[in-house]
Amino acid sequence: QGVLSDLTKVTGLHGLDPVVLVLVVGIVMFTLGFAGCVGALRENICLLKFFCGAIVFIFLLELAVAVLAFLFQDWVRDRVKEFFENNIKSYRDDIDLQNLIDSLQKINHCCGAQGPEDWDFNIYFNCSSESKSREKCGVPFSCCIPDPAQKVVNTQCGYDIRKKSKSEWDDQIFVKGCIVALEAWLPQNIYIVAGVFIAISLLQV
Protein backbone atom coordinates (compact mmCIF):
# COMPACT_ATOMS: atom_id res chain seq x y z
CA GLN A 1 0.00 0.00 0.00
CA GLY A 2 2.81 2.42 0.92
CA VAL A 3 4.54 1.78 -2.42
CA LEU A 4 1.51 2.16 -4.64
CA SER A 5 0.06 5.19 -2.85
CA ASP A 6 3.20 7.35 -3.17
CA LEU A 7 5.80 6.16 -5.69
CA THR A 8 7.71 9.46 -5.46
CA LYS A 9 8.45 8.78 -1.81
CA VAL A 10 9.94 5.37 -2.65
CA THR A 11 12.07 6.65 -5.53
CA GLY A 12 13.41 9.38 -3.23
CA LEU A 13 14.82 6.80 -0.82
CA HIS A 14 18.40 5.68 -1.27
CA GLY A 15 17.77 2.36 0.45
CA LEU A 16 15.94 -0.73 -0.77
CA ASP A 17 12.21 -1.02 -0.24
CA PRO A 18 11.59 -4.80 0.20
CA VAL A 19 8.06 -4.41 -1.19
CA VAL A 20 9.46 -3.16 -4.53
CA LEU A 21 11.80 -6.16 -4.66
CA VAL A 22 8.93 -8.57 -3.98
CA LEU A 23 6.81 -6.89 -6.69
CA VAL A 24 9.59 -7.09 -9.29
CA VAL A 25 10.36 -10.77 -8.52
CA GLY A 26 6.63 -11.56 -8.57
CA ILE A 27 6.13 -9.89 -11.98
CA VAL A 28 9.11 -11.76 -13.47
CA MET A 29 7.93 -15.11 -12.06
CA PHE A 30 4.34 -14.55 -13.24
CA THR A 31 5.50 -13.58 -16.75
CA LEU A 32 7.77 -16.62 -17.08
CA GLY A 33 5.17 -18.97 -15.59
CA PHE A 34 2.46 -17.64 -17.90
CA ALA A 35 4.67 -17.92 -20.99
CA GLY A 36 5.79 -21.47 -20.14
CA CYS A 37 2.35 -22.76 -19.18
CA VAL A 38 0.32 -21.19 -22.00
CA GLY A 39 3.10 -21.89 -24.51
CA ALA A 40 3.06 -25.60 -23.63
CA LEU A 41 -0.75 -25.89 -23.52
CA ARG A 42 -1.31 -24.04 -26.81
CA GLU A 43 1.92 -25.28 -28.41
CA ASN A 44 2.84 -21.66 -29.10
CA ILE A 45 6.42 -21.59 -30.39
CA CYS A 46 6.89 -17.85 -29.74
CA LEU A 47 5.94 -18.12 -26.05
CA LEU A 48 8.11 -21.23 -25.61
CA LYS A 49 11.10 -19.51 -27.25
CA PHE A 50 10.58 -16.50 -24.98
CA PHE A 51 10.40 -18.78 -21.94
CA CYS A 52 13.53 -20.68 -22.96
CA GLY A 53 15.45 -17.51 -23.80
CA ALA A 54 14.50 -15.86 -20.48
CA ILE A 55 15.59 -18.92 -18.46
CA VAL A 56 18.91 -19.11 -20.35
CA PHE A 57 19.47 -15.37 -19.83
CA ILE A 58 18.78 -15.62 -16.07
CA PHE A 59 21.08 -18.66 -15.82
CA LEU A 60 23.93 -16.86 -17.61
CA LEU A 61 23.32 -13.75 -15.48
CA GLU A 62 23.59 -15.80 -12.27
CA LEU A 63 26.78 -17.43 -13.55
CA ALA A 64 28.31 -14.08 -14.50
CA VAL A 65 27.41 -12.52 -11.12
CA ALA A 66 28.96 -15.48 -9.25
CA VAL A 67 32.20 -15.30 -11.27
CA LEU A 68 32.49 -11.50 -11.03
CA ALA A 69 31.73 -11.55 -7.29
CA PHE A 70 34.58 -14.04 -6.81
CA LEU A 71 37.05 -12.13 -9.01
CA PHE A 72 36.25 -8.64 -7.69
CA GLN A 73 35.69 -9.31 -3.99
CA ASP A 74 36.96 -5.90 -2.82
CA TRP A 75 34.65 -4.06 -5.23
CA VAL A 76 31.69 -6.19 -4.13
CA ARG A 77 32.55 -5.52 -0.47
CA ASP A 78 32.59 -1.76 -1.11
CA ARG A 79 29.25 -1.89 -2.94
CA VAL A 80 27.65 -3.95 -0.16
CA LYS A 81 28.99 -1.47 2.42
CA GLU A 82 27.59 1.47 0.42
CA PHE A 83 24.25 -0.33 -0.04
CA PHE A 84 23.97 -1.11 3.67
CA GLU A 85 24.85 2.46 4.66
CA ASN A 86 22.16 3.82 2.32
CA ASN A 87 19.63 1.49 3.93
CA ILE A 88 20.69 2.69 7.37
CA LYS A 89 19.97 6.28 6.26
CA SER A 90 16.43 5.26 5.23
CA TYR A 91 15.79 3.08 8.31
CA ARG A 92 13.01 5.20 9.82
CA ASP A 93 11.53 6.20 6.45
CA ASP A 94 10.26 2.75 5.49
CA ILE A 95 8.69 0.23 7.89
CA ASP A 96 9.43 -2.72 5.59
CA LEU A 97 13.09 -1.75 5.34
CA GLN A 98 13.17 -1.24 9.10
CA ASN A 99 11.86 -4.76 9.72
CA LEU A 100 14.36 -6.21 7.23
CA ILE A 101 17.37 -4.53 8.89
CA ASP A 102 16.14 -5.51 12.36
CA SER A 103 15.80 -9.15 11.28
CA LEU A 104 19.25 -9.09 9.68
CA GLN A 105 20.88 -7.67 12.81
CA LYS A 106 19.09 -10.03 15.20
CA ILE A 107 19.77 -13.18 13.18
CA ASN A 108 23.45 -12.38 12.54
CA HIS A 109 24.12 -10.80 15.97
CA CYS A 110 25.52 -7.69 14.30
CA CYS A 111 25.04 -3.92 14.31
CA GLY A 112 25.55 -1.51 11.41
CA ALA A 113 27.62 -2.18 8.30
CA GLN A 114 31.10 -2.16 9.87
CA GLY A 115 29.98 -1.51 13.45
CA PRO A 116 27.56 0.42 15.71
CA GLU A 117 29.15 3.76 14.71
CA ASP A 118 27.51 3.41 11.27
CA TRP A 119 24.21 4.44 12.85
CA ASP A 120 25.56 8.00 12.72
CA PHE A 121 24.45 7.89 9.06
CA ASN A 122 20.84 8.01 10.26
CA ILE A 123 19.57 11.44 11.35
CA TYR A 124 17.62 9.97 14.29
CA PHE A 125 20.58 8.04 15.76
CA ASN A 126 23.27 10.61 14.88
CA CYS A 127 25.33 11.88 17.83
CA SER A 128 25.53 15.45 16.54
CA SER A 129 24.44 18.24 18.86
CA GLU A 130 21.85 19.43 16.29
CA SER A 131 19.80 16.25 16.63
CA LYS A 132 16.82 16.48 19.00
CA SER A 133 15.76 12.86 18.61
CA ARG A 134 15.35 10.73 21.76
CA GLU A 135 17.26 8.01 19.88
CA LYS A 136 20.26 10.34 19.51
CA CYS A 137 23.59 8.52 19.96
CA GLY A 138 21.81 5.19 20.32
CA VAL A 139 21.21 2.10 18.17
CA PRO A 140 18.04 0.18 17.19
CA PHE A 141 16.79 -2.44 19.65
CA SER A 142 17.85 -5.19 17.20
CA CYS A 143 21.49 -4.34 18.03
CA CYS A 144 20.94 -5.19 21.73
CA ILE A 145 22.11 -8.48 23.20
CA PRO A 146 18.83 -10.20 24.19
CA ASP A 147 18.19 -10.94 27.83
CA PRO A 148 16.88 -14.54 28.19
CA ALA A 149 14.93 -13.50 31.29
CA GLN A 150 12.95 -10.86 29.38
CA LYS A 151 9.88 -12.16 27.54
CA VAL A 152 8.90 -8.71 26.23
CA VAL A 153 11.30 -6.98 23.83
CA ASN A 154 12.72 -3.75 25.24
CA THR A 155 12.64 -1.42 22.23
CA GLN A 156 14.48 1.29 24.21
CA CYS A 157 17.49 -0.86 25.15
CA GLY A 158 19.74 0.92 22.64
CA TYR A 159 19.03 4.47 23.85
CA ASP A 160 22.17 6.54 24.63
CA ILE A 161 24.41 3.46 24.39
CA ARG A 162 27.01 5.20 22.20
CA LYS A 163 27.39 7.96 24.78
CA LYS A 164 29.05 5.36 26.99
CA SER A 165 32.63 4.13 26.61
CA LYS A 166 33.22 1.38 24.04
CA SER A 167 34.30 -1.00 26.80
CA GLU A 168 30.70 -0.98 28.05
CA TRP A 169 29.22 -1.77 24.63
CA ASP A 170 30.22 -5.45 24.68
CA ASP A 171 27.83 -6.23 27.53
CA GLN A 172 24.81 -4.52 25.99
CA ILE A 173 24.97 -4.50 22.17
CA PHE A 174 26.50 -6.43 19.29
CA VAL A 175 29.72 -4.68 18.29
CA LYS A 176 30.39 -6.71 15.13
CA GLY A 177 29.31 -5.17 11.82
CA CYS A 178 26.90 -7.07 9.57
CA ILE A 179 29.36 -7.10 6.64
CA VAL A 180 32.00 -8.63 8.92
CA ALA A 181 29.41 -11.16 10.16
CA LEU A 182 28.49 -12.06 6.57
CA GLU A 183 32.16 -12.46 5.61
CA ALA A 184 32.63 -14.78 8.59
CA TRP A 185 29.45 -16.74 7.82
CA LEU A 186 30.19 -17.38 4.13
CA PRO A 187 33.39 -19.50 4.45
CA GLN A 188 31.76 -21.58 7.20
CA ASN A 189 28.74 -22.33 5.00
CA ILE A 190 30.40 -22.34 1.56
CA TYR A 191 29.27 -25.92 0.80
CA ILE A 192 25.64 -25.08 1.60
CA VAL A 193 25.76 -21.94 -0.60
CA ALA A 194 27.45 -23.87 -3.43
CA GLY A 195 24.93 -26.71 -3.08
CA VAL A 196 21.95 -24.34 -3.30
CA PHE A 197 23.47 -22.58 -6.32
CA ILE A 198 24.11 -25.90 -8.11
CA ALA A 199 20.61 -27.17 -7.30
CA ILE A 200 18.98 -24.01 -8.72
CA SER A 201 21.24 -24.17 -11.79
CA LEU A 202 20.32 -27.82 -12.45
CA LEU A 203 16.60 -27.02 -12.15
CA GLN A 204 16.99 -24.19 -14.66
CA VAL A 205 18.95 -26.40 -17.07
Salt bridges, closest charged atoms under 4 A:
ASP74 OD1 - ARG77 NH1 2.70
GLU82 OE1 - ARG79 NH2 3.14
GLU85 OE2 - LYS81 NZ 2.63
GLU117 OE2 - LYS166 NZ 2.78
ASP120 OD1 - ARG162 NH1 3.10
GLU135 OE2 - ARG92 NH2 2.29
ASP160 OD2 - ARG134 NH1 3.24
ASP160 OD1 - LYS163 NZ 3.44
GLU183 OE2 - ARG77 NE 2.29
